[in-house]
Amino acid sequence: MSEPPGALSVAEAPPPTDTPSQPVRSGRVRPLRRPGRWIATAVVLVLVAQFAHGLATNPFYQWDRFRYWFLRPTILDGLVVTLEVAALSAVLGLLGGVVLALARLSGSPVLRAVSWTYTWLFRSIPLIVLLIFLYNFSALYRTLSLGVPFGPAFVTFDESKLATDLAIAVIGLSLNEAAYASEVVRGGILSVDQGQHEAAAALGLPKGYQFSRIVLPQALRSIVPNYVNQLIGLIKSTSLVFYVSLLDLFGSVQSMGSTYPGDIVPLLLVATVWYLILTSAVSVLQYYVERYFARGATRALPPTPLQRLRTGLGGLRERIRREAAV
């Protein structure tokens, strides 16, 4: 068979040339330069340094008087009252919120209507108005009774003796907190996929077991961060109980400020620092609770702050070592 002109047969093909390939240059991959990030970081550091310098050197803050008042017995007594009111209101408000959320999700139209009306009403009334109204509640109802509606009363209470300043503060904060907690709990329950309910029902599990072992653990991943935000707001809202004659932390600061008007700024700083300590403690607790309930939802648990610090320091040392080797 004749071959086309210019074609080479296998026997006539030239041997392959064994030319050495060019060596690949090896070099370190340099990170992308981000001048905007460095400029923003420098500006923020300068502003923070100026703010810290102003706090430390401005004589108007009177840090010596701050140290004097920070651990005074009157301040600590007010702090104890704040913790007591916040703890009782948080527990009662959460319990009330759970009841209201379950009533809102129930099949009874009466329970749904009452729950919706309660939430609408107490989310609409300012907390300070609610506290003052409860403080003057005895002017409307001097006695409280339990018995047959429009009939005889079996037990009668004197409202003025029951409504102490602490009771008014806890009741007012709890009523307000329950309205917001109910929406947090209801939203957390609704966030659970409907397939989880159907799967639990298909297995024939009792309703109580479905809720406590399947629905609630998944709902808590959504409920915990939102309710902790409510709890932080509750701690700050305790400052309003001063208006119902209860000397909490803010009330003690106000009382001392009226007695020592020259120390009003350091006293306000004392209250600010104590509120920062309380809310920071709640935030730390929130992180570990969220981390606990994240088990099974993520491939790996989020690192703790200590683990993040160690990882960051290790990365910084490695970067410094690489820069020094160049």
C-alpha positions in Angstrom: 0.0 0.0 0.0 1.5 3.3 -1.1 1.8 6.0 1.5 1.0 9.6 0.8 3.9 11.8 -0.2 5.9 13.2 2.8 4.5 10.6 5.2 7.0 8.7 7.4 6.8 5.1 8.1 7.4 3.7 11.6 10.8 2.4 10.5 11.7 5.8 9.1 10.5 7.8 12.1 13.2 9.8 13.8 14.2 8.7 17.3 12.7 10.8 20.1 15.0 13.5 21.4 16.0 13.2 25.0 16.2 16.9 25.9 16.3 17.7 29.6 13.3 19.7 30.9 13.9 23.1 32.5 14.1 23.0 36.3 11.0 24.5 38.0 11.9 27.5 40.2 10.9 26.9 43.8 9.8 29.8 45.9 7.6 30.7 48.8 4.1 31.7 48.1 3.7 35.2 49.3 0.4 36.1 50.9 -1.9 38.7 49.2 -1.1 42.2 50.4 -4.1 44.0 51.9 -3.1 47.6 52.6 -6.7 48.6 53.3 -6.9 46.1 56.2 -3.6 47.4 57.7 -4.7 51.0 57.5 -8.1 50.3 59.1 -6.3 48.3 61.9 -3.9 51.2 62.5 -6.8 53.7 62.7 -8.8 51.5 65.1 -5.7 51.0 67.3 -5.1 54.7 67.4 -8.7 55.4 68.4 -8.6 52.8 71.1 -5.4 54.1 72.5 -6.8 57.6 72.6 -9.9 56.4 74.3 -7.9 54.5 76.9 -5.6 57.4 77.5 -8.6 59.7 78.1 -10.0 57.3 80.6 -6.8 57.0 82.5 -5.7 60.7 82.5 -9.0 62.6 82.7 -9.4 63.8 86.3 -13.1 64.2 85.8 -13.6 60.4 86.2 -12.1 60.4 89.7 -10.7 56.9 89.7 -9.7 57.2 93.4 -13.4 57.7 94.3 -14.3 54.8 92.0 -12.0 52.5 93.9 -13.6 53.8 97.2 -17.2 53.1 96.1 -16.7 49.9 94.1 -16.9 47.5 97.1 -18.8 49.6 99.6 -21.5 47.6 101.5 -24.3 49.8 100.2 -23.3 49.1 96.6 -22.9 45.3 97.3 -26.3 45.3 99.0 -27.8 46.8 95.9 -26.0 44.3 93.7 -27.5 41.4 95.8 -31.0 42.9 95.2 -30.3 43.1 91.5 -29.2 39.5 91.3 -32.2 38.4 93.3 -34.7 40.2 91.2 -33.1 39.2 88.0 -32.9 35.5 89.0 -36.5 35.3 90.2 -37.8 37.2 87.2 -35.8 35.1 84.7 -37.1 31.8 86.1 -40.7 32.9 86.4 -40.6 34.7 83.1 -39.3 31.6 81.3 -41.9 29.3 82.9 -44.6 31.7 81.9 -43.2 32.0 78.4 -43.2 28.2 78.0 -46.8 28.0 79.1 -47.8 30.8 76.8 -45.9 29.3 73.8 -47.5 25.9 74.3 -51.0 27.5 74.6 -50.3 29.5 71.4 -49.4 26.2 69.6 -52.3 24.2 71.1 -55.4 23.2 69.2 -57.7 25.2 71.5 -58.9 28.5 70.0 -59.5 29.9 73.5 -55.9 29.2 74.6 -54.5 30.6 71.4 -56.5 33.7 71.7 -55.6 34.3 75.4 -51.9 33.6 74.7 -51.8 36.0 71.7 -53.7 38.7 73.7 -51.3 38.4 76.7 -48.3 38.7 74.4 -49.7 41.6 72.5 -50.7 43.5 75.6 -47.5 43.1 77.7 -45.2 43.7 74.7 -47.0 46.9 74.0 -46.9 48.4 77.6 -43.6 50.0 78.5 -42.0 48.3 81.5 -41.7 51.5 83.6 -45.5 52.1 83.1 -46.2 48.5 84.2 -44.1 48.8 87.3 -45.7 52.1 88.4 -49.2 50.7 87.7 -48.4 47.6 89.9 -47.0 49.9 92.6 -50.3 51.7 92.7 -52.4 48.6 92.3 -53.7 48.7 95.9 -55.5 51.9 95.0 -57.7 49.9 92.6 -58.0 46.6 94.5 -57.5 46.9 98.3 -58.2 43.2 98.7 -57.8 40.1 96.6 -60.1 37.1 97.0 -60.5 33.5 95.7 -64.0 32.1 95.3 -67.0 31.7 93.0 -67.2 34.4 90.3 -70.0 36.8 91.2 -70.5 34.8 94.4 -69.0 34.3 97.8 -65.3 34.5 98.4 -63.5 31.6 100.2 -60.1 33.3 100.8 -59.4 37.0 101.1 -55.9 38.7 101.0 -54.9 42.2 101.9 -53.1 43.4 98.8 -51.1 46.1 100.6 -49.5 43.5 102.8 -48.7 41.1 100.0 -47.4 43.7 97.5 -43.9 44.4 99.0 -41.4 46.3 96.9 -39.6 43.1 96.0 -42.8 41.3 95.0 -43.9 44.2 92.8 -40.5 44.3 91.1 -40.4 40.5 90.5 -44.1 40.4 89.3 -43.7 43.3 86.9 -40.5 42.0 85.4 -41.8 38.5 85.2 -45.0 39.5 83.4 -43.0 41.5 80.9 -40.4 38.8 80.4 -43.0 36.1 79.9 -44.4 37.9 76.9 -41.1 38.0 75.1 -40.0 34.6 76.3 -43.1 33.0 74.8 -42.2 34.2 71.3 -38.6 33.0 71.8 -39.8 29.5 72.8 -42.5 29.4 70.1 -40.0 30.4 67.5 -37.6 27.7 68.7 -40.2 25.0 68.5 -41.3 26.0 65.1 -37.7 26.0 63.9 -37.6 22.2 64.3 -38.2 20.5 60.9 -41.7 19.1 60.5 -40.1 15.8 59.4 -38.9 15.3 62.9 -42.4 15.4 64.2 -43.6 13.0 61.5 -40.8 10.6 62.2 -41.4 10.6 65.9 -45.2 10.0 65.3 -44.4 7.2 62.9 -42.4 5.4 65.6 -45.5 5.6 67.9 -43.7 7.6 70.5 -45.8 9.3 73.2 -46.4 13.0 72.8 -44.5 13.9 75.9 -41.5 11.8 74.9 -41.5 13.3 71.4 -41.4 16.8 72.9 -38.8 16.2 75.7 -36.4 13.9 73.8 -36.7 14.9 70.1 -38.3 18.4 69.7 -36.9 20.2 72.7 -33.2 19.4 72.3 -33.3 20.7 68.7 -35.4 23.7 69.6 -32.9 24.7 72.4 -30.3 25.5 69.7 -32.5 28.3 68.6 -34.0 29.2 72.0 -30.8 29.5 74.0 -29.1 32.4 72.2 -32.3 34.4 71.8 -33.3 33.9 75.4 -29.9 34.8 76.7 -30.3 38.1 74.9 -33.5 38.5 76.7 -31.8 37.7 80.0 -29.1 40.3 79.4 -31.9 42.8 78.7 -33.6 41.7 81.9 -30.5 42.4 84.0 -30.4 45.9 82.6 -34.1 46.3 83.1 -33.7 45.8 86.8 -32.4 49.3 87.0 -36.1 50.5 86.7 -37.2 48.9 90.0 -35.7 52.0 91.6 -38.9 53.7 90.7 -40.9 51.4 92.9 -38.8 52.2 95.9 -36.5 49.1 95.7 -32.9 49.9 96.2 -31.1 47.7 93.7 -27.7 48.5 92.2 -28.8 51.5 90.3 -31.0 52.6 93.1 -28.1 52.5 95.6 -26.0 54.5 93.1 -28.7 57.1 92.7 -29.2 57.3 96.5 -25.4 57.8 97.1 -25.2 60.2 94.2 -27.9 62.5 95.8 -26.1 62.3 99.1 -22.6 62.9 97.6 -23.2 65.0 94.4 -19.5 65.4 93.8 -19.2 61.6 93.3 -21.9 61.1 90.8 -19.6 60.3 87.9 -17.5 57.6 89.8 -20.7 56.2 91.1 -22.2 55.8 87.6 -18.9 54.2 86.6 -19.3 51.8 89.5 -22.8 50.8 88.3 -21.5 50.5 84.7 -18.7 48.2 85.6 -20.9 45.9 87.7 -23.5 45.7 84.9 -20.6 44.8 82.5 -19.4 42.1 84.8 -22.9 40.6 85.2 -23.7 40.6 81.4 -20.2 39.2 80.6 -20.8 36.3 83.0 -24.1 35.6 81.3 -22.4 35.8 77.8 -19.8 33.3 78.9 -22.5 30.9 80.2 -24.3 31.4 76.9 -21.3 30.3 74.9 -20.8 27.0 76.8 -24.5 26.2 76.7 -24.7 26.8 73.0 -21.6 24.6 72.6 -23.2 21.9 74.6 -26.4 21.8 72.5 -24.3 22.0 69.2 -23.3 18.4 69.7 -24.7 16.3 66.8 -25.5 19.4 64.7 -22.0 20.2 63.6 -19.1 18.0 62.5 -16.8 19.5 65.1 -17.6 21.5 68.2 -16.6 25.2 68.1 -13.3 25.9 69.9 -13.3 27.4 73.3 -11.8 30.9 73.8 -8.7 29.3 75.3 -8.3 27.0 72.3 -8.7 29.9 69.9 -6.0 31.9 71.8 -3.6 29.0 71.6 -4.3 28.5 67.9 -3.8 32.2 67.3 -0.5 32.4 69.2 0.7 29.3 67.4 -0.2 30.8 64.0 1.6 34.1 65.0 4.7 32.2 66.0 4.7 30.3 62.7 4.3 33.5 60.7 7.2 35.2 62.6 9.4 32.2 62.0 8.6 32.2 58.2 9.3 35.9 58.0 12.6 35.5 59.8 13.6 32.7 57.4 13.1 34.8 54.3 
